[in-house]
Amino acid sequence: MAKKRIAVIGLGRFGSAFCRAARGAGLEVMAMDSDQGRVHAIADDVAEAIIADGTDPKVTASIDWRQFFAVVVAIGTDLQSSLITILNLKEAGVEAIWCKTRDSYHHKLALKMGVSRAINPEQAMGEMVAAWLGHPELCSRQVLSTGQMVAEIEVTSAHIERNIMSLLGRHQVKLLSLSRYKDYQPEQLAQAGRLQPGDKLLLLAGEEQLEACLRSLS
């Protein structure tokens, strides 16, 4: 099966890190920036790297965007360049556009222009770090398009003493899976009361229900 291809426009710290992470996730990446040095720096880590300016409509019109299942506009600091690039991509017929934003104003404008996803990495990381500090057992969490959240937590001896499975049910938190030593086990393993410290639970719930559950566990 052919790898999925994405395009990343803007190779600053976020864009470059995103390109390398996308490659690690098995995606084929075309990286693009008007800065020659940035393009050369990423060239060995992506399938294709080109020196081009996304704010130039002639450039965006000359590329066959149908080969990519998504285009990421990673120009986060220059608001004007980011929005012009989005406009050019829209006029070129690109539908799946993800955009890095620098603040709430940029975020709102990008969404009004019809991007599929607007991301503020600084805000997201700040929220995640605060969640980690408040709930040390939290490994990761992600908001779904439905508004629900998926979270992974690590079981501690205190959780077992408090009957974590009962707490999950009380707060309407669904157990999706349990992992132990990197092997995923059936849900029945946890329900049988054989949890061990270090087990990881993948949970699904509404944001309020998950937060209430985490407060009960901490």
C-alpha positions as CSV (number, residue, x, y, z in Angstrom):
1,M,0.0,0.0,0.0
2,A,1.3,3.4,-1.0
3,K,2.2,5.8,1.9
4,K,-0.2,8.7,2.5
5,R,1.3,11.9,1.3
6,I,1.1,15.3,3.0
7,A,2.5,18.7,2.3
8,V,3.9,21.0,4.9
9,I,4.3,24.8,4.1
10,G,6.6,26.6,6.5
11,L,9.7,25.1,8.0
12,G,10.3,26.9,11.2
13,R,10.6,25.0,14.5
14,F,7.1,23.6,14.4
15,G,7.0,22.9,10.7
16,S,10.4,21.1,10.8
17,A,9.5,19.1,13.9
18,F,6.1,18.2,12.3
19,C,7.8,16.9,9.1
20,R,10.2,14.6,11.0
21,A,7.4,13.3,13.3
22,A,5.1,12.7,10.2
23,R,7.9,10.7,8.6
24,G,8.3,8.7,11.7
25,A,4.5,8.0,11.6
26,G,4.9,6.5,8.2
27,L,3.7,9.5,6.1
28,E,5.4,10.7,2.9
29,V,6.1,14.4,3.3
30,M,6.7,17.2,0.8
31,A,8.2,20.2,2.7
32,M,8.1,23.7,1.3
33,D,9.5,27.0,2.4
34,S,10.9,30.2,0.8
35,D,14.0,30.0,2.9
36,Q,16.7,28.0,1.2
37,G,18.5,27.2,4.4
38,R,15.4,25.7,6.1
39,V,14.7,23.6,3.0
40,H,18.2,22.2,2.8
41,A,18.1,21.5,6.6
42,I,15.0,19.3,6.2
43,A,15.8,17.7,2.8
44,D,17.3,14.5,4.1
45,D,14.3,13.9,6.4
46,V,11.4,14.2,3.9
47,A,10.5,12.6,0.5
48,E,10.6,16.0,-1.2
49,A,11.8,19.5,-0.2
50,I,11.2,22.5,-2.4
51,I,12.1,26.2,-2.2
52,A,8.9,28.1,-2.9
53,D,6.7,30.8,-1.5
54,G,3.2,29.7,-0.5
55,T,2.0,33.4,-0.6
56,D,2.7,33.4,-4.4
57,P,-0.5,32.3,-6.1
58,K,1.5,31.2,-9.2
59,V,3.4,28.8,-7.0
60,T,0.2,27.2,-5.4
61,A,-1.5,27.1,-8.8
62,S,1.4,25.2,-10.3
63,I,1.3,22.3,-7.8
64,D,-1.0,19.3,-8.1
65,W,-2.4,19.2,-4.6
66,R,-4.6,16.2,-5.4
67,Q,-1.6,14.0,-4.6
68,F,-1.8,15.0,-0.9
69,F,-4.5,14.0,1.5
70,A,-3.8,17.1,3.6
71,V,-1.8,20.3,3.5
72,V,-0.4,21.7,6.7
73,V,0.2,25.5,6.8
74,A,2.9,25.8,9.5
75,I,3.5,29.5,9.2
76,G,2.6,30.4,12.7
77,T,4.3,33.7,13.4
78,D,3.5,35.7,10.3
79,L,-0.3,36.2,10.3
80,Q,-0.5,37.7,6.9
81,S,1.6,35.1,5.2
82,S,-0.4,32.3,6.8
83,L,-3.7,33.7,5.7
84,I,-2.6,34.5,2.2
85,T,-1.2,30.9,1.9
86,I,-4.6,29.5,3.1
87,L,-6.4,31.7,0.6
88,N,-4.1,30.6,-2.3
89,L,-4.6,26.9,-1.3
90,K,-8.4,27.4,-1.2
91,E,-8.3,29.0,-4.7
92,A,-6.2,26.1,-5.9
93,G,-9.0,23.7,-4.8
94,V,-7.4,22.3,-1.7
95,E,-10.0,21.1,0.8
96,A,-8.1,19.4,3.7
97,I,-6.0,22.3,5.2
98,W,-4.5,22.2,8.7
99,C,-3.1,25.4,10.1
100,K,-0.8,26.3,12.9
101,T,-2.0,29.4,14.6
102,R,-0.2,31.9,17.0
103,D,-3.2,33.2,19.0
104,S,-7.0,33.1,19.3
105,Y,-7.4,35.8,16.6
106,H,-5.4,33.8,14.1
107,H,-7.3,30.7,15.1
108,K,-10.7,32.3,14.5
109,L,-9.6,33.8,11.1
110,A,-8.3,30.5,9.9
111,L,-11.5,28.6,10.8
112,K,-13.6,31.3,9.1
113,M,-11.5,30.8,6.0
114,G,-12.6,27.1,6.1
115,V,-9.5,25.2,7.3
116,S,-10.1,21.7,8.4
117,R,-8.2,22.1,11.7
118,A,-6.6,25.1,13.4
119,I,-3.9,24.3,16.0
120,N,-2.2,26.5,18.6
121,P,0.6,24.2,19.8
122,E,1.7,26.6,22.6
123,Q,-1.8,26.6,24.1
124,A,-2.3,22.9,23.6
125,M,1.0,22.1,25.3
126,G,0.3,24.6,28.1
127,E,-3.0,22.8,28.8
128,M,-1.4,19.4,28.6
129,V,1.4,20.4,31.1
130,A,-1.2,21.8,33.5
131,A,-3.2,18.5,33.2
132,W,0.0,16.5,33.9
133,L,0.7,18.6,37.0
134,G,-2.8,18.2,38.3
135,H,-3.1,14.6,37.4
136,P,0.3,12.8,37.5
137,E,-1.3,9.5,36.4
138,L,-2.3,11.1,33.1
139,C,-0.1,9.9,30.2
140,S,-1.9,11.7,27.3
141,R,-5.3,13.0,26.2
142,Q,-6.9,14.0,22.9
143,V,-10.1,15.8,22.1
144,L,-12.1,14.1,19.4
145,S,-14.2,15.8,16.7
146,T,-17.3,14.6,18.6
147,G,-16.3,16.7,21.6
148,Q,-15.4,13.7,23.7
149,M,-11.9,13.0,25.0
150,V,-9.7,10.0,24.8
151,A,-7.1,9.7,27.7
152,E,-4.5,7.2,28.8
153,I,-3.8,6.9,32.4
154,E,-1.3,4.8,34.4
155,V,-2.7,2.7,37.2
156,T,-1.2,3.1,40.7
157,S,-1.6,1.1,43.8
158,A,-3.8,3.9,45.2
159,H,-6.2,3.5,42.2
160,I,-6.6,-0.2,42.9
161,E,-7.3,0.5,46.6
162,R,-10.0,3.0,45.6
163,N,-11.6,0.5,43.1
164,I,-10.8,2.4,39.9
165,M,-13.3,0.4,37.9
166,S,-16.1,1.5,40.1
167,L,-15.0,5.1,39.8
168,L,-15.0,4.9,36.0
169,G,-18.5,3.6,36.0
170,R,-19.7,6.2,38.5
171,H,-18.4,9.0,36.3
172,Q,-19.6,7.5,33.0
173,V,-16.1,6.9,31.7
174,K,-15.8,4.1,29.2
175,L,-12.8,1.7,29.3
176,L,-11.6,1.2,25.7
177,S,-8.6,-1.0,26.4
178,L,-5.9,-2.0,28.9
179,S,-2.2,-2.4,28.2
180,R,0.4,-4.3,30.2
181,Y,4.0,-4.7,29.1
182,K,3.0,-3.2,25.7
183,D,0.4,-6.0,25.1
184,Y,-3.3,-5.0,24.9
185,Q,-5.6,-7.2,26.9
186,P,-9.4,-7.7,26.7
187,E,-11.5,-5.4,28.8
188,Q,-12.5,-8.4,30.9
189,L,-9.0,-8.5,32.4
190,A,-9.7,-5.1,34.2
191,Q,-13.2,-6.0,35.1
192,A,-12.1,-9.1,36.8
193,G,-10.2,-7.0,39.3
194,R,-6.8,-8.0,38.3
195,L,-5.3,-4.6,37.6
196,Q,-1.7,-4.1,38.6
197,P,0.3,-0.9,39.2
198,G,1.8,0.2,35.9
199,D,-1.1,-0.9,33.8
200,K,-2.3,1.7,31.3
201,L,-6.0,2.3,30.7
202,L,-7.4,4.0,27.6
203,L,-10.5,5.9,28.5
204,L,-13.3,7.6,26.6
205,A,-15.6,10.2,28.1
206,G,-17.0,13.7,27.9
207,E,-14.6,16.4,29.0
208,E,-16.5,17.2,32.3
209,Q,-16.9,13.5,33.1
210,L,-13.3,12.7,32.5
211,E,-12.1,15.7,34.6
212,A,-14.4,14.7,37.5
213,C,-13.0,11.1,37.3
214,L,-9.4,12.3,37.3
215,R,-10.1,14.5,40.3
216,S,-11.5,11.4,42.1
217,L,-8.4,9.4,41.2
218,S,-5.8,12.0,42.2
